[in-house]
Amino acid sequence: MKKIISRLLLLVFLSLPFSRSIYADQLTQSKPRVVILATGGTIAGSAASATQASYRPGVLSISQIIASVPDIEKLADLKGIQISNIASQDMEERIWLELWKSIDHLFSNDLCDGVVITHGTDTMEETAYFLNLTVRHTKPVVLTGAMRAATSLSADGPFNLYNAVALASNPISANRGVMVVMNDYIFSANDVTKTHTVNSDAFSAPGFGAMGYMRDGAPQFYRENSNTHTSSSVFDINGVKSLPVTEIVYAYAFSSAVAINAIIDSNAKGIVIAGVGHGNYNKEISKAIERGLSRGVAIVRSSRVAEGGVDLAAENYDIKAPVSFNKNPQKARILLMLALTRTKDCAEIQRIFAEY
Ligand code: DAS
């Protein structure tokens, strides 16, 4: 009886003019528009044979890469733009600014519904985090790459790209911050990092875990990205030609202060300490930090340790350098660069690290 009633109600609903148009729209709805910005990396890599491990990154064009992925054109109306074709260890500030400008133009003029960036894996987390803090829109931006060259047996790039386009095409992906898709996992740009040098399962988010998972071309989200990002970010880099020079100093047993003092004497505006343990360092480094702070260099304490971050309850130091909380050194550097476009005040920098 219930079935008959629900069928009758559906027939009544579909007989109404407005529902027919809605229903018809859904049937004939045009595909989402996705732009793929290509920068290079292993996903564009080529090896001498399908089984050789070594390869050259940044060889194939984005049109060749798209053509190598069956069914990807069914997901969205695709447009590929070749921004660069480099190994991402050679990433440059000008490419970051060009990516930002391209995405801002595409979204501000409603020229697409989502953006995918193909990128080398070595610095993918950094480009993703930079865009997570500066692309002030809600539409999805998804980065992906590969750990095996495009010409390799069981290359992982084609399916990573398929997943990235599927994620960027899905309205449910909006307002989640910049994301990274690798090996079926969806990661937040906020906490993803590369944790294996060569394995195809190379990314994780220590202490946070993946944001979700791609299955059959659809995202299953486990959690939200709780830090401030994208459309809620204060960082406006429109018109910025270069970012404040910010370097990283790695701490280790009986580390000298040669590197940090050289950076202090250079034109650096900021330094991140990749400290041992809970953001610790020896007396040599401590003296150099004091010297840097007295010369107006902004210094933030992070840690070389993969998980746990650095909070203010650190060992007794008389130094007032802000801490990075859960930002690893390479991400703390990006946040400090952007913070320095707005302030040099220690307390304000610390507040920014607590929010982003
Ligand atoms: N060197 C690596 C890079 O371009 C290759 C890769 O994994 O994409 O980041």
Residues whose N, C-alpha, C, O or C-beta is under 5 A from the ligand:
A	BS01	DAS	G41 T42 I43 P57 I86 A87 S88 Q89 H119 G120 T121 D122 T123 G145 A146
